[in-house]
Each structure stands twice: as C-alpha cells, then as structure tokens.
Amino acid sequence: MEENAPGPSTPAEPPVEANVQKPLNNSSVTQGFLAVISLLPCVISGAVLGFTGVSMWNLPLTYRNSTWFASLAALGAALGCLISHSLMNAFGPRGSVLLSHVVCAIGWMLTFSSWTTTNLLVGRTLTGVFVGIVTVAATAHSAECFPSRPSARPVVYTAIGVLCVYLAGSLLSYGQTAAVATAATIVSFVLIRSFVPESPAWLESRGRPGDAEYSRLKLRVTRPSDGARTLEDGVKPSTGGDSTGHRSTAAEAVYRRLHHPDVYRPLMALGLHLALQQMSGPLVLVSYAVQLVDDSGVRVFNGHFVAAVLAVFLVAGALVSTAMNHRESSATLSAAGTLTAGVVISVYNLARRLFLNRLGSQLLSFVPLLGLIVFSVSSSVGLVPHSPVPRYATGEHVALAFGYTVAFAVIKCYPYVHSAVGWWVFAVFAVASALNIVYGVLMFSEPDESSKQQRSATPSKRSSVGPAV
C-alpha cells in the first residue's frame, strides 16, 4: 500500500468541468434570422438584375447605350465569378461578400449621382461584379452553414429582389430607385458584419479552430467528418501546423488541373448547360420586363403592372424549384415551361398576324399573358446560374462566369433580334429550351438503382465531382 494513498474516508477530488461559453443567440429562431441576414445580398443581386426591367428607357441614354447598360451587369457578374474563388480563399465567404458590398455601393452611387454615360456604365458594371461574387460566395456560405434549411437558397431571395425593384421602379424614378438600393446595400453590410459568422471550414483551414468552433455553436451546425473536410482539389484544408510556403491557392489548383479529363469534361458539360439555359431568356425577362410585355402583344393592362405580376410568379417559381429534391428535375421542368411559353406566344402571334383583327387580338390578349406567366415561373431556375447537380465540380465558378457571359450576349442582342425577327424571338427561346431539355436528360440524369449498384460494385478511377460525361 502506498504511503500517500488517500484513505477510505478521504473525499475524492471533484472532476474538472470545462466551461464552454456558448453564444447567447443560440436558438432555432436565431438560426433562421441568421439565414435571412446572410442572404440579404441575394436580394440586392435581384435588384441589380431587375433594375432595368421597369426603368430601362427612362435613363438618359441613347438606344445603343441603353442596351449596354442593361447587359453590362451580366458581364460584370462574369468577372465577379472569376475573382470570387481567389477572394474566398483569401478573405473567406463572409469576407468576400462584405468586400463586394463596397463595390456595389460605389456602383449604385455612380448610377444615381451622375448623368454622364461613362459613369452610368461603370456603375452598372460594378454592381454586376457584386452579383457574381455573391452568386458564388453566398451560395457556398449558405450551403455550409444552413444545410437543413431549404428556404436558405439564393434563388428565392434573388427573385424577391427582382420583385422589390419592380415595385420601387414603378413608383420612383431610376435615380430614386438606385438611391434606395444604395441604402439597402449599406444596411445589408452592417447586418452581415454584426451578426453573421464566418465559414467554420474556412476558419479551420486558416488555423483558427477556436473561432471555427464558436462559429459552429452560433450557427448550430455539427463538425464534419475528417473524410468530408476536403477542398475541391482533393487536399484537406490546412490547419495551423502546415507551412504557408506549401499552401497553394485554390485558383492555382483549379487552373493547374484544367488539362485533366476529370476536370475539363465536367466543366465543359456544365458550361454548355448554362449557355443553353441563358439562351432560353431568363435574364432577358428580368432585364426587359416591360418591353417583353409589349413585344408579346399584351395591351389590355399597363406594362409596369404586368411586370410586377410576373415578378410575383417569379418568386413562386423560385419557391417551387427550391422545394424540389432533385436539381436536375427542377432544371428540366423549368426548361419545359419555357418551351411551352415560347410555343404558346409564337402560335398566338402567328394567328394574330394571319387570322385575327385588332379587336380579336385584344380580346385574346390573355393568351400571351398566360404564356408570359409560365415563362416567368420557369425562368426562376435560370435567374441565378447554378449546377443542376448538387456535387461541386472543380472550377465551377469558371462555368458560372461563362453562363453569365452568354447571358450578357443574349441581353445585349435581344432588342436587335426582336427588331429583325419580331415575335419569333420567343421561338428562339423555345428552341434553346428544347435543346436544354435533351441535353439535361442525357448528361445530368441520375442513373437507376441497378446502374448505381453495378457502379458501386466495380471500382472506378473517374472523379466523383461534376456531371458524368
């Protein structure tokens, strides 16, 4: 028996308890509040995209410069997607979104405080850069921090932003609408800076496990397994023990692997899908809402009122697409709706030209109006370009940039195409939607159960990310 051993009557030392101080705002209601606050930038993105929908021809610009003003936001969004990956690697998703707010506020200020064409176009491009950064960063942040909340999806909030800017543009001038959007951008910056925590995965990759754990407690998310904590280039996120000299940026990893078949094949497949999606005209509807109503032949109702109604159905379509479990199913259904709307409007305009007189055209104007409603509901999926599959393909931000570039070309060319072919532009949208349906079924459909079992039984060397091509 040891000399210093405690006797039977000696009380045992109490166990040491670790006092982990949890955040005060750690409730389910607060998590929903954080989800809404974190996606406020998507509302502003919708306002940027829809700003020209109801105030397009009120701007002090020529016809040619007006088309540039409407389309430069999409080109700026493509630039924002390209630089978003480097920004997220350096500042994190939340830091990237905060930085983009500064760019957006400058763009809005140039829009409402200057009458010069150059400042207007530069301001429009800067707000588009904000859209591109938010498209990637806000999606990544919400997918990690709010995985159990289907409503925390950017497309819903983007559609709400379109509705808000349509309502404001119907009542205010373009300068007043831009001023309101500037104030909303500043409020969004303050709320995100004050309440929304940074991505826990990014904090851990920067050797800050304490901050990462606090962020998880605040967001009520669980720690992922070690096998799941991998970057898109297949390297585990670096912690404090790794040397910064051996740490390569994510952008370098992407461009270093572009020549690999498991990288460029899914990237090309996704890029073509996004190109067909944007060629079916979702952002054309948002950018030229009132003009699109006039082009379809609707004369019974005021164009601004119809545009606001279409924005309501745009929000409804976004909610429906969010509620669907499979992304490829929602993308196919969206393309089918756009195809149906394009065919209906084209057939009506053909009948109006061949058979109907002026009175008959006015009496049957509800037909193209129904077609525009279906077009609006279906366009919600393509409002924010995204992959039809939940897996993240390496370099997906490059494919998103390509999708926005195609959208820029489509928005810029729409007024000229319509002046050349008239109402047949809706047939062009229908053809692009039909091609997108066929392409989506061939490239992004999930295999059946027997194919999955056979594939799981046979070892494969192909990458698991991106679409199977």
Summary of the structure (lengths in Angstrom):
residues: 469
radius of gyration: 25.3
end to end distance: 73.2
largest distance: 112.7
contacts: 1626
relative contact order: 0.13
helix: 72%
strand: 0%
